Amino acid sequence: MASLPRSALARPLDLTYPSNRVAALGMLAALLIARRQGRTWAQAADVAGTCFLAWATARELDPDVPMTANLALPVAFVAHPGTAGGALAGFGLLSAARLLAGTTGETPMGSDHVAMLAQAGLSARFGSHVAALLPALAPLAAGGGASGAVSVLGLLVPAAPAARANGSLLPLFAALLVGPALIAPEDITSECDRAPRTVRVQDVRRARIAALGVLGLGLVTRRPGGLVPLACAALVVGLHRAAAR
């Protein structure tokens, strides 16, 4: 852990943890099953990437419960629209959730803001400008100051013609149904990756509220491109929290 560069975005996939092994094996299984179903390698890779992103995003939204991430992975496999490009769009939303939840314990740096600019651009290009809103604005919300505003420029990237096919409205609708349970206050006990403190309750709740806001906007505007991994993560975390209440 000490060898990692200072970054609010970098988190290792330590395979000594069972949930991380589930993510690695699940992503490989998703790739092979998608190929077996007749999808191209590009489409199969996008399925695998979407499954991993749903898992990783759920870990940010629910740092205390690895099982929700493990369940989000197969849900994303079922929800994947079958086209390529959605995973590239969803990567920025994962990073945005990580910044907002503050799970690394690091303060966002200039290099993080540049990375978020690139990811916001990918979200806009291969998903939708609705999806790009979260990575574009997360550095500002996470206290990035004036330098955090650079990521907003990612919203200027035009969407690819085929980007509208990279999503489904159903996962967004389902996630919003469990929204009240998702954002209800709760205690967080997980430690930050690189800070001597627990993850802040208010930061995780901020990430959950932001996720629901973007999903709601995607549903209203009928622009779900890039939002499938986030929706699957929010849905499973919300269902778990509803069942635990």
Salt bridges, closest charged atoms under 4 A:
ASP46 OD2 - HIS80 NE2 2.77
GLU60 OE2 - ARG11 NH1 2.88
GLU60 OE2 - ARG98 NE 2.84
ASP62 OD1 - ARG208 NH2 3.73
GLU106 OE1 - ARG6 NE 3.33
GLU106 OE2 - ARG194 NE 3.67
GLU186 OE2 - ARG208 NH2 2.57
GLU186 OE1 - ARG241 NE 3.41
ASP193 OD2 - ARG11 NE 2.54
ASP203 OD2 - ARG200 NH1 3.64
ASP203 OD1 - ARG206 NH2 3.53
